[in-house]
Amino acid sequence: MATAMKLPRCGVCGISFTYGGPDPHLLPCLHSVCQECLNLGTSDTLTCDICQETFDKEQTDFPTDVVAIKDIFLQTAEYDGSAVLCTNKGDGNQAMSWCGECEALLCEHCQAGHEDMKITRSHKVVPLENLKSSDGVPIPKTAYCTEHVDHPLQLYDETCEQRICFKCRENHGVCKVNDITEAYQHLKETVLDEEKKGLAKKIETISAIREQIHTVVKLSETKEEEGKDFLKHTFSDLRNTLNQREEELLLELGQSFKAVYDVNNSRLYELGKKEAKCDTALGYCQKFADMSSVDAILNAKKTVLSRTSGCIAAKVSQVSERESSITLSRKDLTDLKQSISSFGEYYVPMDPQAESQHHPEGSTINAMKGNIKRLEADNVSLLEALKSRGQQIKELTSTMESLVRVSDVAVHFLRMPDVSFPVPLLCTPLKYDKDKVNLDKVHINTEGDLVDRKSFTRVAGKGRLKKYWGTCSTAPLSQDGCPQYWEVENRVSLDKLLSENLLILEVGVCRVEQRDVSHSIGGRPHSYCMIVSCCPIHGGICRKIGKEGKRVLCLPDTLPNTAPHTLHYGVVYDDARKKIVFIDVKEKKVMSTLDNVDCSEPLWPMFGVYNSGDVTVSMKLVVGSDISMTEEKKAMIVKALS
C-alpha cells in the first residue's frame, strides 16, 4: 500500500480503518471509533485518546461516520485502486469509475453497459483517479415504511426527528413535518452553514486572543529587560547609598576615637608633669636628710615640706575602660535587613482565573501595564524609604506586608534549581463545599471549621456525600502548570485512650469518582493522602502517607495518646512535575514527597475528620493570603519539588 495514504484511525485504539471493513462510528467529539472498541464490554465508557474526552456508552449515540467512510473510499481509490471492486453483480472485477446517482462502482465492462443503457446514459460517471470529495454525494434513497410497507418514507418529522410516510402523517398531527428532500437541503445549506459560520467566528475569536497573548509575551519581554535595567540601576544606587553611609560612619568613627586619643594624650602630659615633680621631690628628700646639717634642715624644712605635701596632695583622675568602648549603634538594623531582603519582590495582585473569565478578550494587556507601572512606582518609593532614617524603615516594612494581601490569591516565587526564572507558588483560595458535607457524620460550625460531630440542625439531602466522613473543595485543582499550596490547622482532643486502628483526620486529593466510595480515600486508586490515626504497629498515633490505595510511609509519635493538641499540615500540588508534598508546618519539615502522580484528570482536595465518640477534631482550612509564607517554608518546598 502506498505510503502517502493516511487513512482515518480509531480515536480509542488508534488502529487505521480499512476499505471494506466494518464502518467507523462517530464519537460526540467528532473523532471516529471502530466497531470493536464500541462492542468492547470491559468498560461502560469510551475515552478518546485524541482529545481525552470520555463518553458513557449507554447514554450516547454513536452514528455511522459518513465523513470517515468517504475519506477511506477516496484515499483507497486514489492510492490502492486494485482494492476497489465493481459493485455491479459482485463479479470481483476492479472498479474503474463511480456513478453517484446509482451509488455504484463500475468496472470497465459495466461502465460500457452503463453508458449504452438509455436509463443511465445521462448519469455522471467519474473515473476513480479523478474522484473528489464533492463527487458522488448521495441523494436520499427511496426507503419504505416498516409499518406501511407500500408507502415510501418521503417525509421528515423534525419534532420526532425521524422519517415517515404519508400514512404515518396522520399520527403526527402536531409535529413539524417537511418533505425529506427539503429537510435534507435545509440541514445541508442552512443549519450546517450557520454552524460553520459560528465555528469560523469562534476560531477568529481564538486567533484574536492568541494574538493578544503574543502581544502580552512581547510586552513582557520588553518589560523584563526594562525591569532588569531598572533593578540594576536601583540596586547600584542602593549600593552607592550604603557605601556612602559606610564612609560617613568610618569618618565619624575616626573622629570619635580621635577625641578619645586627644583627651588621653592630654592626661598623659599632665601625669608626666606631676610624676616629674614627685620624682624631683623624692630625690631631693633622700639627699636632704643625708647631706644637710641640723641648721640647714631646720632652715629649709618649710620649703621642702611644702613641696612634698603639694605633690602628695595633687589629685590624679582615675580612668575607666568604658571610655574606650565606642560602639556602632545597631538600632533598626534588623528592620533594615528585612526590608532589603523583601524589597522589590513581585506579586500578582489579582485572581488570574477570575480575570480571564470576566475579561477574556480585552483587559489583560492593560492590567499588565498597570501592574508593571504600579510595581515600578512601588520600587522607587521603597528605595527612597530605604535611604531615610529608622522610623521610615519601620513604615516600609508594614507597606511590604500589606502588598501580600492585595487579593484572595497569594503568589510567592520559588527559586527552583532546574529553571532559570522564578516559579510562582499559588496559595489558592480553596473552600469547603458546604453542600457536599456528610451531615450524618460531620458539619461545618459557625467559625467555618470542619468538626467531627453530626449536624442536628440540617438533615442530609440530595447531592451530599454519603460514605466519606468529611467534605471536598468546591472545585478541583487547576491544571495550569504552577505549584499550588494550602494548609489545615487541626485542634485535636482525645476523649479517651485510643486503641485499634481508629482514624482521627485526613487531608489529600483524589479523582471525582473516588470522593464518596468509602469513609476515607486512603485505600482508593487515584488518591494521595496523609492520615493521622491510632497505629497498632507502633503503639501510638502516627501519620500515614497513602498513594494509589497503598500505604507508602508511617511516621510514629505524631502526638501522645492524651490531652488536647494542635496539628498543622501543608500540602503542595505540582501537576507540571507530577508531585504532591505533605509538610508538617509545626515541626518545620517535609513528611513525604509523592512522585509520578497521575495528573491526567483533575484532582479534588478532600478533608476528613473521624470518630466523634473517641476524639474531638476541628479542622480549619488556611488558604490564600492567610498563609504565613516564610523563607524557611519556601526552602522546604523547593527542596521537596527538586
C-alpha positions in Angstrom: 0.0 0.0 0.0 1.3 3.4 -0.9 2.9 5.3 2.0 1.1 8.5 1.0 -2.2 7.1 2.2 -3.2 8.3 5.6 -6.4 6.5 6.5 -8.5 7.7 9.4 -7.8 6.0 12.7 -9.9 4.9 15.7 -9.8 7.5 18.3 -9.8 4.9 21.1 -7.4 2.1 20.0 -5.5 4.1 17.2 -5.8 1.3 14.6 -6.4 2.5 11.0 -9.7 1.8 9.3 -9.6 -0.1 6.0 -11.8 -0.1 2.9 -14.3 -2.9 3.0 -14.0 -3.3 6.8 -16.6 -2.5 9.5 -18.0 1.0 9.3 -16.4 3.6 11.7 -18.8 5.3 14.1 -18.8 8.9 15.2 -17.9 10.0 18.8 -19.6 13.2 20.2 -16.1 14.8 19.9 -16.3 14.2 16.1 -13.5 11.7 16.1 -14.0 8.1 14.9 -14.3 4.9 16.9 -14.1 1.3 15.5 -16.8 -1.3 15.9 -14.5 -3.5 18.0 -13.9 -0.7 20.6 -17.6 0.1 20.6 -18.5 -3.5 21.4 -15.8 -4.0 24.0 -17.6 -5.0 27.2 -14.9 -4.3 29.7 -16.0 -0.7 30.4 -19.2 1.3 30.4 -17.3 4.3 28.9 -15.2 5.2 25.9 -12.3 7.7 26.2 -11.0 9.4 23.0 -7.2 9.2 23.0 -7.0 12.3 20.8 -8.9 14.8 22.9 -9.1 12.8 26.2 -12.9 13.2 26.4 -14.9 10.3 28.0 -18.4 9.2 27.0 -21.0 6.9 28.6 -21.9 4.1 26.2 -25.5 3.8 27.4 -26.3 7.5 27.2 -24.5 8.3 24.0 -25.5 7.7 20.3 -22.7 6.6 18.0 -23.9 7.1 14.4 -22.1 5.9 11.4 -19.2 8.3 10.5 -20.0 9.1 6.9 -17.1 11.5 6.5 -14.6 8.9 7.6 -16.2 6.3 5.3 -16.0 8.7 2.3 -12.4 9.6 3.2 -11.4 5.9 3.3 -13.1 5.3 0.0 -11.4 8.3 -1.7 -7.9 7.5 -0.4 -8.3 3.8 -1.3 -9.5 4.7 -4.8 -6.5 7.1 -5.3 -3.7 5.1 -3.8 -4.8 1.5 -3.9 -7.3 1.2 -6.8 -7.0 -2.6 -7.0 -8.8 -2.9 -3.7 -11.9 -1.1 -5.0 -14.1 -3.7 -6.8 -17.0 -3.4 -9.1 -20.3 -3.4 -7.2 -22.4 -4.4 -10.2 -23.4 -8.1 -9.8 -20.4 -8.6 -7.5 -18.3 -10.0 -10.3 -15.0 -9.2 -8.5 -13.5 -7.0 -11.2 -11.5 -3.9 -10.4 -13.6 -0.8 -10.4 -12.7 1.9 -12.8 -15.3 4.6 -12.2 -18.1 5.8 -9.9 -21.7 6.7 -10.6 -23.1 9.0 -8.0 -26.7 8.6 -9.0 -26.6 4.8 -8.9 -24.1 4.9 -6.0 -22.2 2.1 -7.7 -18.6 1.3 -8.6 -18.3 0.2 -12.2 -15.6 -2.0 -13.9 -14.6 -1.4 -17.5 -17.3 -3.7 -18.8 -20.1 -2.4 -16.5 -19.2 1.2 -17.4 -19.6 0.4 -21.1 -23.0 -1.2 -20.5 -24.0 1.7 -18.2 -23.3 4.2 -21.0 -25.3 2.1 -23.5 -28.5 1.9 -21.4 -30.9 4.6 -22.1 -32.0 5.0 -18.5 -28.4 5.5 -17.2 -26.8 7.2 -20.2 -27.2 10.7 -18.8 -25.7 9.7 -15.4 -22.5 11.5 -14.4 -19.7 8.8 -14.2 -16.4 9.9 -12.7 -13.1 7.9 -13.2 -11.7 6.8 -9.8 -8.4 8.7 -10.3 -10.4 12.0 -10.8 -12.8 11.3 -7.9 -13.1 14.3 -5.5 -14.8 14.6 -2.1 -17.6 16.6 -3.7 -18.3 13.9 -6.3 -20.8 11.1 -5.7 -22.6 12.8 -2.8 -25.6 10.5 -2.3 -29.2 11.8 -2.6 -31.7 10.4 -0.2 -32.5 6.8 -1.2 -36.1 5.6 -1.6 -36.9 3.8 1.6 -40.2 2.3 2.7 -42.1 2.4 5.9 -41.8 -0.6 8.1 -45.4 -0.2 9.3 -46.9 0.7 5.9 -44.7 -1.3 3.6 -46.1 0.1 0.4 -45.5 3.7 1.3 -42.1 5.3 0.8 -40.6 7.5 3.6 -40.9 10.8 1.7 -41.4 13.0 4.8 -39.2 14.1 7.7 -40.7 14.8 11.2 -38.4 17.5 12.7 -40.2 17.2 16.1 -39.7 13.4 16.4 -36.5 13.5 14.3 -37.5 10.6 12.1 -38.5 9.8 8.5 -42.2 9.0 8.0 -44.6 8.1 5.1 -47.8 10.0 4.2 -49.8 7.3 6.0 -47.8 7.9 9.2 -48.5 11.7 8.9 -52.0 11.1 10.4 -50.3 10.2 13.7 -48.0 13.2 13.7 -50.6 16.0 13.5 -48.9 18.4 16.0 -45.4 17.8 14.7 -43.4 19.9 12.2 -43.2 17.8 9.0 -41.4 18.6 5.7 -40.6 16.8 2.5 -37.4 14.6 3.0 -35.6 16.4 0.2 -36.4 19.8 1.6 -35.3 18.8 5.1 -32.1 17.4 3.7 -31.3 20.6 1.7 -32.3 22.8 4.7 -29.9 20.8 7.0 -27.1 21.0 4.5 -27.5 24.5 3.3 -28.9 26.4 6.3 -28.3 24.6 9.6 -24.8 23.3 8.8 -23.9 26.6 7.1 -24.9 28.6 10.2 -22.8 26.2 12.4 -19.8 26.6 10.1 -20.2 30.4 10.3 -20.4 30.2 14.1 -17.3 27.9 14.3 -15.4 30.2 11.9 -16.3 33.2 14.1 -15.2 31.3 17.2 -11.8 30.5 15.6 -11.4 34.2 14.7 -12.0 35.0 18.4 -9.5 32.4 19.5 -7.0 33.8 16.9 -7.5 37.3 18.3 -6.9 36.1 21.8 -3.8 34.2 20.6 -2.5 37.4 19.1 -3.2 39.2 22.4 -1.2 36.6 24.2 1.7 37.0 21.7 1.4 40.8 22.3 1.5 40.2 26.1 4.5 38.0 25.7 6.3 40.6 23.6 5.4 43.3 26.1 6.5 41.1 28.9 9.9 40.5 27.2 10.3 44.3 26.8 9.2 45.0 30.4 11.5 42.2 31.6 14.5 43.9 30.0 13.3 47.3 31.4 12.9 45.7 34.7 16.4 44.3 34.7 17.8 47.7 33.8 15.6 49.3 36.5 16.8 46.8 39.1 20.4 47.2 38.0 20.3 51.0 38.5 18.1 50.7 41.6 20.5 48.4 43.4 23.5 50.3 42.1 22.0 53.4 43.7 21.3 51.4 46.8 24.9 50.1 47.0 26.2 53.7 46.5 24.0 54.8 49.3 25.3 52.0 51.5 28.9 52.8 50.5 28.4 56.4 51.3 26.9 55.6 54.6 29.8 53.3 55.3 32.3 56.1 54.6 30.3 58.5 56.8 30.3 56.1 59.7 34.0 55.4 59.2 34.7 59.1 59.3 32.5 59.5 62.4 34.3 56.5 64.0 37.7 58.1 63.3 36.6 61.4 64.7 35.1 59.8 67.8 38.3 57.9 68.6 40.5 61.0 67.8 38.7 62.8 70.6 39.5 59.8 72.9 43.1 60.0 71.8 43.3 63.8 72.3 41.8 63.6 75.9 44.1 60.8 76.9 47.2 62.4 75.4 46.4 65.5 77.5 46.1 63.3 80.5 49.4 61.6 79.8 51.1 65.0 79.6 49.6 66.2 82.9 50.6 62.9 84.5 54.1 63.3 83.3 54.4 66.7 84.8 53.1 65.5 88.2 55.3 62.5 88.1 58.4 64.7 87.4 57.5 67.0 90.3 57.1 64.0 92.6 60.3 62.4 91.4 62.3 65.6 91.9 60.8 66.0 95.5 61.5 62.4 96.3 65.1 62.6 95.2 65.7 65.8 97.0 64.2 64.4 100.2 66.5 61.4 100.1 69.7 63.6 99.7 68.4 66.4 102.0 68.3 64.1 105.0 71.7 62.5 104.4 73.7 65.5 103.4 72.4 68.6 105.4 73.3 69.8 108.8 70.8 70.4 111.6 70.6 74.1 111.0 70.3 73.6 107.2 67.4 71.1 107.7 65.6 73.3 110.1 66.0 76.4 107.9 64.8 74.6 104.7 62.2 72.4 106.4 59.3 74.7 105.4 60.2 74.8 101.7 60.8 71.1 101.4 57.7 70.0 103.2 55.5 72.4 101.3 56.7 71.0 98.0 56.3 67.4 99.1 52.9 68.0 100.6 51.8 69.7 97.5 53.0 66.8 95.3 51.2 64.2 97.6 48.0 66.2 97.8 47.8 66.7 94.0 44.7 64.9 92.6 45.1 62.2 89.9 42.0 61.4 87.9 41.0 57.7 87.6 40.4 56.3 84.1 37.7 53.8 83.2 38.0 51.3 80.3 34.4 52.2 79.3 35.8 55.4 77.8 37.4 53.4 75.0 34.2 51.3 74.3 32.8 53.4 71.5 30.3 51.1 69.6 28.3 51.4 66.4 24.6 51.6 67.2 22.6 48.7 65.6 19.3 50.3 66.1 16.8 49.3 63.3 19.5 47.0 61.7 17.1 44.0 61.8 14.3 46.0 60.1 16.8 47.3 57.5 17.9 43.8 56.6 14.3 42.5 56.4 13.3 45.5 54.2 16.3 44.9 51.9 15.6 41.2 51.7 12.0 41.7 50.7 12.4 44.9 48.7 11.4 44.5 45.0 9.7 41.1 45.2 6.9 40.9 42.6 3.3 39.9 43.4 0.3 39.3 41.2 -2.5 41.4 42.8 -5.4 39.6 41.1 -7.0 36.2 40.7 -5.8 35.0 37.3 -8.8 32.7 36.7 -11.3 35.5 37.6 -9.5 37.9 35.3 -9.7 35.5 32.4 -13.4 34.7 33.0 -14.6 38.3 33.3 -12.3 39.9 30.7 -11.4 37.2 28.3 -10.6 39.3 25.3 -9.7 42.9 26.4 -8.1 43.9 29.6 -5.1 41.5 30.0 -2.6 43.9 28.4 -4.0 47.0 30.2 -4.0 45.1 33.5 -0.4 44.1 33.0 0.7 47.6 32.0 -1.0 49.0 35.2 0.6 46.3 37.4 4.1 47.0 36.0 3.8 50.7 36.4 2.5 50.2 40.0 5.3 47.9 40.8 7.9 50.3 39.4 6.4 53.1 41.4 6.4 51.0 44.5 10.1 50.0 44.0 11.1 53.7 43.6 9.2 54.7 46.7 10.7 51.8 48.6 14.2 52.7 47.5 13.7 56.3 48.7 12.4 55.0 52.0 15.5 52.8 52.4 17.6 56.0 52.2 15.7 57.6 55.0 16.1 57.1 58.7 15.0 54.2 61.0 11.4 55.3 61.5 10.7 55.3 57.8 12.2 51.7 57.6 9.5 50.5 60.0 6.8 52.1 57.9 8.3 50.4 54.8 8.1 47.0 56.4 4.4 47.3 57.1 3.9 48.5 53.5 5.6 45.4 52.1 3.5 43.2 54.3 0.3 44.8 53.0 1.2 44.0 49.4 1.0 40.3 50.1 -2.8 40.6 50.8 -4.0 42.5 47.8 -6.1 39.6 46.6 -7.5 36.2 47.6 -4.7 34.5 45.7 -1.3 34.9 47.4 1.5 34.5 44.9 5.1 33.7 46.1 8.1 32.9 43.9 10.3 29.9 44.3 13.9 29.8 43.1 14.0 26.3 41.6 17.4 24.9 40.7 16.2 23.4 37.4 14.8 26.6 35.9 16.4 29.9 35.2 13.4 32.0 36.3 11.3 32.3 39.5 8.4 29.7 39.7 5.2 31.1 41.0 3.7 29.3 44.0 -0.1 29.9 44.2 -1.8 29.9 47.5 -5.2 29.1 46.0 -8.3 30.3 47.9 -9.8 26.8 48.4 -13.2 26.5 50.2 -15.0 23.7 51.9 -18.0 22.6 49.8 -20.8 23.1 52.3 -23.3 21.5 50.0 -21.3 18.2 49.9 -20.7 17.8 53.7 -21.7 14.4 55.1 -24.0 15.8 57.8 -24.6 12.3 59.2 -21.0 12.3 60.4 -19.6 15.9 60.4 -20.6 19.5 59.9 -19.1 23.0 59.5 -19.5 25.1 62.6 -20.2 28.9 62.8 -16.4 29.6 62.7 -16.2 27.8 59.3 -14.3 24.8 60.7 -15.0 21.2 59.9 -15.8 19.3 63.1 -16.4 15.6 63.7 -19.9 16.0 65.1 -23.2 15.1 63.4 -25.4 18.0 62.4 -28.6 18.2 64.3 -29.9 21.4 62.5 -30.0 20.1 58.9 -30.6 16.7 57.5 -28.5 15.1 54.8 -30.1 15.9 51.4 -29.6 15.2 47.7 -26.1 15.6 46.4 -24.3 15.3 49.8 -21.5 12.8 50.4 -23.0 9.6 52.0 -19.9 7.5 52.8 -17.0 9.9 53.1 -16.6 11.4 56.6 -16.0 14.9 55.6 -16.2 17.1 52.5 -14.4 18.1 49.4 -13.4 21.5 48.0 -15.9 23.5 45.9 -13.8 22.9 42.7 -10.9 20.7 41.6 -7.4 21.9 41.5 -6.5 23.8 38.3 -4.1 22.2 35.8 -2.1 25.3 34.8 1.4 24.0 35.5 2.0 26.1 38.6 2.6 24.6 42.1 -0.4 25.2 44.5 -0.3 25.2 48.3 -2.8 25.1 51.1 -2.8 24.3 54.9 -5.0 22.8 57.5 -4.9 23.6 61.3 -6.3 20.9 63.5 -7.3 21.1 67.1 -7.5 17.5 68.5 -8.7 16.4 71.9 -8.7 12.8 72.8 -11.7 11.9 74.9 -10.1 8.6 76.0 -7.1 6.5 75.2 -7.3 5.3 71.6 -6.8 1.7 70.5 -7.1 -0.4 67.4 -6.8 1.5 64.0 -9.1 4.5 64.7 -8.9 7.4 62.3 -8.5 11.0 63.5 -8.2 13.1 60.4 -7.3 13.0 56.7 -6.2 15.5 54.1 -5.4 14.7 50.5 -6.6 14.7 46.9 -8.4 12.2 44.6 -10.4 12.0 41.4 -14.0 12.9 41.3 -15.2 9.2 41.1 -13.4 8.3 44.3 -14.8 11.1 46.5 -17.6 9.1 48.0 -16.7 5.4 47.7 -15.6 4.9 51.3 -15.3 6.7 54.6 -11.6 7.5 53.6 -9.8 8.0 50.3 -6.7 6.3 51.7 -7.4 2.9 50.3 -8.7 4.0 46.9 -7.0 4.2 43.5 -6.2 7.7 42.1 -5.9 9.1 45.6 -3.0 10.7 47.5 -3.4 11.5 51.2 -2.0 11.9 54.7 -3.9 10.3 57.5 -3.5 10.7 61.3 -4.7 7.6 63.1 -4.0 5.2 66.0 -1.4 2.7 64.9 -1.3 -0.8 66.5 2.1 -1.4 64.9 3.9 1.4 66.7 1.6 1.5 69.7 0.7 5.2 69.3 -0.7 7.8 67.0 1.0 8.0 63.6 0.9 9.9 60.3 0.4 7.6 57.4 1.1 8.6 53.8 -1.0 6.9 51.1 -0.6 6.7 47.3 -3.0 5.0 44.8 -4.6 2.9 47.6 -1.3 1.7 49.2 0.5 2.9 52.3 4.0 4.2 51.5 5.1 5.6 54.8 4.2 5.5 58.5 5.7 8.2 60.8 5.3 7.3 64.5 4.8 9.6 67.6 2.6 12.2 65.9 1.1 13.2 69.3 0.7 11.5 72.7 -2.4 9.5 73.3 -3.6 12.1 75.8 -4.6 15.8 76.2 -5.5 18.4 73.5 -3.1 19.2 70.7 -2.8 21.3 67.6 -1.6 19.7 64.3 -0.6 21.9 61.4 -0.1 20.5 57.9 0.6 21.9 54.5 0.0 20.3 51.0 1.8 21.2 47.8 0.4 20.0 44.4 2.6 20.4 41.3 0.9 19.0 38.1 3.9 20.0 36.0 6.4 17.9 38.0 3.7 15.4 38.9 4.4 15.7 42.6 2.5 16.1 45.9 4.3 17.1 49.1 3.0 16.8 52.6 4.6 19.2 55.2 4.4 19.3 59.0 4.3 23.1 59.4 4.6 22.8 63.2 7.7 20.7 63.1 9.1 22.6 60.0 9.9 19.6 57.9 8.7 17.7 54.9 6.9 14.4 55.8 6.8 12.9 52.3 7.1 13.7 48.6 4.9 11.5 46.3 6.3 11.2 42.7 4.7 10.2 39.5 1.3 11.5 40.5 -1.4 10.8 37.8 -2.4 14.4 36.8 -4.2 13.4 33.6 -7.6 14.2 35.2 -8.5 16.9 37.7 -7.9 16.1 41.4 -10.2 17.3 44.2 -8.9 18.3 47.7 -10.5 16.2 50.4 -10.9 16.8 54.1 -12.0 14.2 56.7 -12.5 14.1 60.5 -13.5 11.0 62.3 -14.7 9.0 65.4 -16.6 11.6 67.4 -17.2 9.1 70.3 -13.4 8.8 71.0 -11.9 12.1 69.8 -12.8 15.7 69.1 -11.4 17.2 65.9 -11.8 20.7 64.5 -10.1 21.3 61.1 -9.5 24.9 59.9 -8.7 25.5 56.2 -5.9 28.1 55.8 -5.6 29.4 52.2 -4.6 32.3 50.1 -3.1 35.4 51.8 -3.9 33.9 55.2 -0.9 31.6 54.8 2.3 32.7 56.5 4.9 32.0 53.8 8.4 32.2 55.3 11.7 31.9 53.5 12.3 28.7 55.5 9.0 27.2 54.3 9.9 28.2 50.7 13.2 26.4 51.0 11.5 23.2 52.2 9.1 23.3 49.2 11.9 24.0 46.7 13.9 21.1 48.1 10.9 18.7 48.0 10.0 19.6 44.4 13.6 19.5 43.1 
